[in-house]
Structure formats: C-alpha cells, structure tokens
C-alpha cells in the first residue's frame, strides 16, 4: 500500500513537473533548458509576493504565473527566435539562461531553509494503514485536472487549435494564416507558467532551494525522453513508470538510488528508442 500510494504521488509530481516542458517542445520543437530556472524563479516570486508584500496567496500565485509567462514570451523573441532550428544552439542558449537565473538567485542570497510556500491543505489522512499528508493527495488531483484542462484547451480554444496546427505541420499552419513564431512564443509562455504552477504545487512539500531547479529540469527531461517529449500520453506513461520505479527503490533500497534509476532510464531509452515511447521524432533516431 505504501508503494502504491507514494508511487502515485511521485508519478503525479513528475507529470506536473514535465508537462510544461512537453507543451513547449510539442508546439515549437524547442527544448527549453531554462525550464529549471523559470521553475525556481516562479517559486521565489510567489514567495516574495506572499510573504514580503503581503498579497493574498491565490493572487500571488496568479501574478507569479503571469510574470513568468511574460518572461517566457520575451525570452522567445530575444533568444529562441535567433537560434530556432539549430538544436545545439537552442540547447546551449536556453541552458545558459537557466543557469544564469539560478546562480543569480544564489548570488543574490536566496539560500537557506526559510523560503517556504504554504501547502494547499493541512493535515493528513490514513489510507490502508499508510498516513499521507493532504497536500500530496492534492498533487494527484492537480495532475489530473491539468491533463483534462490541457486536453480541453487544445481542442476547444483558438489558441489551443493553433498550438495543435503548428505542432502537426508548421508550413500548412502558415498557409492558413497562423503566425508560427507568435504561436511558438505563446507555447514558451504557457510552458513557463506551467513550470511555475508545478513549483507552487510541489515545493510546499519541502523548502525552496536553488538546486531543486536543476532537479526539476533533469526530472522533466527524463520523463520527456522516456515518454516522448511531444506526447502528452507519453509523458503520463513515463511519469507512472519512473514514479513507481523511484518509489520502489526508495522503499526497498535507499533514496539515493532514485537519481540512478532516472539516469538509467534516460540511457536505456536513448539506446533503444531515442524518440521515446510515444515520440515521433524520427530525425533523432536517425542521428543517433
């Protein structure tokens, strides 16, 4: 029962963490390696609005998501637009920006164990003899709600349909009047906002730490690579696989093996099926 419950919680955490990165790559074809920096910057922004300015927590969440979405939108036009289509340059530029954000926060003094975000709900419940705090159960609900919202958004809104059009065939979308660059910029903005939502959902289980930005990027990439970066279904399946695998080694072995499992999964998938379980990037397989 412990493996089942905490495996589901861990899978939900991985899904929430990875879905923003997957959305951006699925629409624009850009792997936003600055994702970890946006993740932590959004958490600190929410913390500052809530604790330093005294704004209501819900308003702080909304404003921090909006601020990082705007930053992601600007980031596309200043950086990604100039290197789009050059995969190595995209990776280097975005990863450099992500490191710059994280290390600037470290230099500014955002270190220590007193940067915390409040949980959505206090207390714990007993399920099958296992005590689970309510916030972790809410993470599962957030993951399900996020998947349902994104499906409805992509099927029943103009922006969502534009996302799907550019993702399926960018040149055809251009011929139908869809501005692919503007749509790609919006996808980076949406992905950045989802990264903030992931941070606000996950980090109340612990403390806001700079190094968790690197962990968020690594776990999001692991889930995306295993499932297929552009596939939401692949991300969900990979989250379940990695979530239960990490929980199993933590329950029956030691917690430091969780990272080994993650890196091992990346190596195996890149060796066997580089595009991921549900990925469609044949070019990647051919290059490898």
C-alpha positions in Angstrom: 0.0 0.0 0.0 2.9 2.4 0.8 4.4 1.7 -2.6 1.0 2.2 -4.4 0.2 5.5 -2.6 3.6 7.1 -2.7 4.2 5.7 -6.2 1.0 7.6 -7.4 2.1 10.8 -5.6 5.6 10.6 -7.1 4.2 9.9 -10.5 1.8 12.9 -10.2 4.8 15.1 -9.2 6.8 14.0 -12.2 3.8 14.6 -14.5 3.1 18.1 -13.2 6.8 18.9 -13.4 7.2 17.7 -17.0 4.1 18.8 -18.8 5.2 22.4 -19.2 8.4 21.4 -20.9 6.5 18.9 -23.1 3.9 21.5 -24.2 6.7 23.9 -25.4 8.6 21.2 -27.3 5.4 19.7 -28.8 4.3 23.1 -30.3 7.6 24.8 -31.1 10.0 21.9 -31.3 12.2 23.8 -28.8 13.6 22.0 -25.7 13.5 24.9 -23.2 16.5 24.0 -21.0 15.9 27.2 -19.0 12.8 25.5 -17.5 14.5 24.8 -14.2 15.4 28.4 -13.8 11.9 29.6 -14.5 10.6 26.9 -12.1 12.6 28.2 -9.1 12.3 31.9 -10.1 8.5 31.5 -10.2 8.6 29.9 -6.7 10.7 32.8 -5.3 8.4 35.3 -7.0 5.3 33.8 -5.4 7.1 33.7 -2.0 8.1 37.3 -2.2 4.6 38.5 -3.2 3.0 36.5 -0.4 5.4 37.0 2.5 7.1 40.3 1.7 4.3 42.3 0.0 1.5 40.6 2.0 -0.7 39.8 -1.0 -3.3 37.0 -0.8 -1.8 33.7 -1.7 -4.1 33.0 -4.6 -3.3 36.4 -6.1 0.4 35.8 -5.5 0.2 32.5 -7.5 -1.7 34.2 -10.4 0.7 37.1 -10.5 3.8 34.9 -10.4 2.5 32.7 -13.2 1.6 35.8 -15.3 5.1 37.3 -14.7 7.0 34.2 -15.7 4.7 33.7 -18.7 5.6 37.2 -19.8 9.3 36.5 -19.2 9.0 33.3 -21.3 7.3 35.2 -24.1 10.1 37.8 -24.1 12.7 35.1 -23.8 11.5 33.5 -27.1 11.8 36.8 -29.1 15.2 37.7 -27.6 16.8 34.3 -27.6 15.0 31.4 -29.3 13.9 33.3 -32.4 17.6 33.9 -33.3 18.6 30.2 -32.9 15.4 28.4 -33.7 16.1 25.3 -35.9 19.7 25.0 -34.7 19.2 22.3 -32.0 22.6 22.6 -30.4 22.4 26.4 -30.2 18.9 26.2 -28.7 20.1 23.8 -26.0 23.2 25.9 -25.2 21.4 29.2 -25.2 18.5 28.1 -23.1 20.6 26.1 -20.6 22.9 29.1 -20.2 19.9 31.3 -19.4 18.6 28.8 -16.9 22.0 28.5 -15.2 22.3 32.3 -15.1 18.9 32.6 -13.4 19.6 30.0 -10.8 23.1 31.3 -10.0 22.0 34.9 -9.9 19.4 33.9 -7.3 22.1 32.1 -5.3 24.4 35.2 -5.6 21.5 37.5 -4.5 21.3 35.5 -1.3 18.3 33.2 -1.8 19.8 30.4 0.1 18.8 28.7 3.4 15.9 26.8 4.7 13.4 29.6 5.5 12.0 30.1 2.0 8.8 28.1 2.1 5.4 28.1 0.3 2.3 27.1 2.2 0.5 23.9 1.4 -2.9 23.9 -0.2 -4.4 21.9 2.7 -3.0 20.9 6.1 -3.4 17.7 7.9 -3.1 14.0 6.9 -5.3 11.1 6.2 -4.8 7.3 6.7 -5.3 5.1 3.7 -4.8 1.4 4.1 -2.7 1.9 7.2 -0.5 4.5 5.5 -0.6 8.1 6.6 -0.4 10.6 3.8 -0.5 14.4 4.1 -3.4 16.0 2.3 -1.2 18.3 0.2 0.4 15.2 -1.5 -3.1 13.9 -2.3 -4.0 17.3 -3.8 -0.9 17.0 -6.1 -2.6 13.9 -7.7 -5.7 16.0 -8.2 -3.8 18.9 -9.7 -2.1 16.5 -12.2 -5.4 15.0 -13.3 -7.0 18.5 -13.5 -4.1 19.8 -15.5 -4.3 17.0 -18.1 -8.0 17.5 -18.5 -7.6 21.3 -18.8 -4.9 20.9 -21.5 -7.0 18.5 -23.5 -10.0 20.8 -23.4 -7.8 23.8 -24.1 -6.1 22.2 -27.1 -9.4 21.0 -28.6 -11.8 23.9 -27.9 -9.9 27.2 -27.9 -8.4 29.1 -30.9 -5.0 29.3 -29.2 -5.1 25.6 -28.4 -6.1 24.7 -32.0 -3.3 26.9 -33.3 -0.9 25.0 -31.0 -2.1 21.7 -32.5 -1.8 23.1 -36.0 1.7 24.3 -35.7 2.7 21.1 -33.8 1.3 18.9 -36.6 2.5 20.8 -39.7 4.0 24.2 -39.3 4.1 25.1 -43.1 0.4 24.1 -43.5 -0.4 26.2 -40.5 1.4 29.2 -42.0 -0.6 28.8 -45.2 -3.8 29.0 -43.1 -2.8 32.3 -41.6 -1.3 31.1 -38.3 1.7 33.0 -37.2 4.1 30.2 -36.2 6.6 32.4 -34.4 3.9 34.1 -32.3 2.3 30.7 -31.6 5.7 29.3 -30.6 6.3 32.3 -28.3 2.9 31.6 -26.7 3.9 28.0 -26.1 7.1 29.1 -24.3 5.0 31.4 -22.2 2.4 28.7 -21.4 5.2 26.2 -20.6 6.9 28.8 -18.3 3.6 29.4 -16.5 3.0 25.7 -16.1 6.5 25.4 -14.7 5.6 28.0 -12.0 2.4 26.1 -11.3 4.5 22.9 -10.9 6.8 24.7 -8.4 3.9 26.1 -6.4 2.3 22.7 -6.3 5.3 20.6 -5.5 7.7 22.8 -3.4 5.3 23.2 -0.4 6.3 19.6 0.5 9.8 20.9 1.3 11.8 24.1 1.0 12.6 26.3 -2.0 16.2 25.6 -2.8 18.3 26.7 -5.8 19.4 23.2 -6.6 15.9 22.0 -7.0 15.8 23.9 -10.2 18.4 21.6 -11.7 16.5 18.6 -10.3 13.3 19.9 -11.9 15.0 20.2 -15.3 16.6 16.8 -15.0 13.3 15.0 -14.0 11.3 16.8 -16.6 13.8 15.9 -19.3 13.8 12.3 -18.1 10.1 12.0 -18.3 10.0 13.7 -21.7 12.8 11.5 -23.1 11.3 8.3 -21.8 7.7 9.0 -23.0 8.4 11.3 -26.0 8.8 15.0 -25.4 6.0 16.0 -27.8 3.5 13.4 -26.5 1.2 14.1 -23.5 0.2 10.4 -23.3 3.9 9.5 -23.3 4.6 12.0 -20.5 1.9 10.5 -18.4 3.0 6.9 -19.0 6.7 7.8 -18.4 5.6 9.6 -15.2 4.0 6.4 -13.9 7.0 4.2 -14.9 9.6 6.5 -13.3 7.4 7.4 -10.4 6.8 3.9 -9.3 10.4 2.8 -10.1 11.8 5.7 -7.9 9.4 4.9 -5.1 10.2 1.2 -5.2 14.0 1.7 -4.9 13.4 4.3 -2.1 11.1 1.9 -0.2 13.1 -1.3 -0.7 16.6 0.2 -1.1 17.9 3.7 -0.4 16.7 7.2 -1.6 20.0 8.0 -3.3 19.2 5.3 -5.9 16.2 7.3 -7.1 18.5 9.5 -9.2 20.3 6.4 -10.5 17.0 5.0 -11.7 16.2 8.3 -13.5 19.6 8.5 -15.3 19.5 4.8 -16.1 16.1 5.2 -17.8 17.4 8.0 -19.9 20.4 5.9 -21.1 18.2 2.9 -21.9 15.7 4.8 -23.9 18.3 6.8 -25.8 20.0 3.4 -26.7 16.8 1.6 -27.7 14.3 4.2 -28.9 15.7 7.7 -28.8 12.4 9.4 -29.7 10.7 7.9 -26.6 7.9 5.5 -26.1 5.3 7.7 -28.0 7.7 10.1 -29.7 7.6 10.8 -33.4 10.9 12.5 -33.9 12.4 10.1 -36.4 15.2 12.5 -37.2 16.6 12.0 -33.7 16.6 8.2 -34.2 18.4 8.6 -37.5 21.0 10.9 -35.9 21.7 8.5 -33.1 
